[in-house]
């Protein structure tokens, strides 16, 4: 009975040992097409970006995944969606030109996020200078960064607690997350605009960021650096 139960639990699941990745019995063109179909189906079925290591499970060892993805994207040219490298994997995303149509049809993301200017600026600083403490952010902007603002960015899933700082009190640092990459369309932090170029252009300087005086939402009446709470 134990063996029968195990057999029943195993039904419906592919036996990895029997799965033919190489497809050596197929002509090269047909084999490539089947690999393309497998990769696109795997990405289409996933709710999160699919990594290279996952895709490698469904194609042969001789398959060049980058070339395969390029061929899939070429076939999608002119379609309302594309295959995009984002957050360390690949994901089907609709093209920006169809955003209004999707919203009108009621397909907009119910978790739509509308950040304030202050929140965007603080998030940008965290992205470029992470890991960074709230005190360091406050010093950068020349005014206290509120816990509420940090809480908003955490609530959106864009930042998380990083390692404790070696400075007195060991405050938490903050780092960006996979959700940050996904939301802003970056495959990795290397895709951020070049920091040196932005600094040379004055876009990352404290003076530029403070032009026009940033909104009061940055202010934290408590004023003390977080030590226990992240």
C-alpha positions, 0 to 999 in steps of 0.5 A, spaced: 500 500 500 505 504 501 508 503 494 501 504 491 501 511 495 507 513 492 506 511 485 499 515 486 503 521 488 508 521 483 502 521 477 502 527 473 509 529 474 514 529 469 520 524 471 526 528 470 530 521 468 525 520 462 525 527 459 528 528 453 532 535 453 537 533 447 532 531 442 537 528 438 532 524 434 529 530 431 532 534 425 536 541 427 531 546 425 525 542 428 529 541 435 530 548 435 523 550 434 521 545 440 526 548 444 523 555 443 516 552 444 518 549 451 522 556 453 516 560 451 511 556 454 515 555 461 516 563 461 508 564 459 506 559 465 510 563 470 508 568 475 515 571 476 521 572 471 524 565 469 532 564 470 537 561 466 538 555 470 530 554 470 530 554 462 536 550 462 532 544 465 528 544 458 533 544 453 539 540 451 546 542 453 548 544 446 542 549 446 545 557 446 539 560 450 541 567 448 540 565 441 534 562 442 531 568 446 533 572 441 529 568 436 523 568 440 523 575 441 524 576 433 518 572 432 514 577 437 516 583 433 510 587 432 506 583 437 503 587 443 508 583 448 515 582 448 520 577 452 524 581 457 530 580 461 528 583 468 529 581 475 534 576 473 530 572 469 525 573 463 518 575 463 513 576 458 511 583 458 506 587 454 509 593 451 508 600 454 504 603 448 498 598 450 498 600 457 492 605 456 488 599 452 489 595 458 487 600 463 481 601 459 479 594 459 480 593 467 486 590 466 490 595 470 494 592 476 490 593 482 497 594 486 498 600 482 504 605 485 504 612 485 510 614 489 511 622 491 517 626 488 520 625 495 519 617 495 522 617 488 529 621 490 530 617 496 529 610 493 534 613 487 539 614 493 538 607 496 539 604 489 545 607 487 548 608 494 546 601 498 547 599 503 545 605 506 542 607 513 537 612 514 542 617 517 546 617 511 540 618 507 538 624 512 545 627 511 545 626 503 539 630 503 540 635 509 534 634 512 531 628 516 528 622 512 522 620 515 520 613 518 514 613 514 517 615 508 522 609 509 515 605 511 512 606 504 518 604 500 518 598 504 511 597 504 511 597 496 516 592 496 522 596 493 527 596 499 528 591 505 533 591 511 540 590 509 546 588 514 547 592 520 552 598 519 558 598 523 557 605 525 555 606 533 548 603 534 549 598 529 543 601 525 540 597 519 542 599 512 537 599 506 537 595 500 533 595 494 529 588 492 527 584 486 521 587 486 524 594 485 528 591 479 521 588 476 517 594 477 522 599 474 524 594 468 531 592 470 535 586 469 540 587 475 543 593 478 548 594 473 542 596 468 541 603 473 543 609 469 551 610 469 552 613 476 558 617 474 555 620 468 549 622 472 554 625 477 558 629 472 551 631 469 549 634 476 543 629 477 546 625 483 549 631 487 546 634 493 545 641 490 541 638 484 537 634 488 535 640 493 533 645 488 526 648 489 527 645 496 524 638 497 517 637 500 516 636 507 514 629 507 522 628 508 522 630 515 521 626 521 519 629 528 523 623 532 529 625 528 533 619 531 536 613 527 532 606 527 536 601 531 531 596 532 526 596 527 527 595 520 
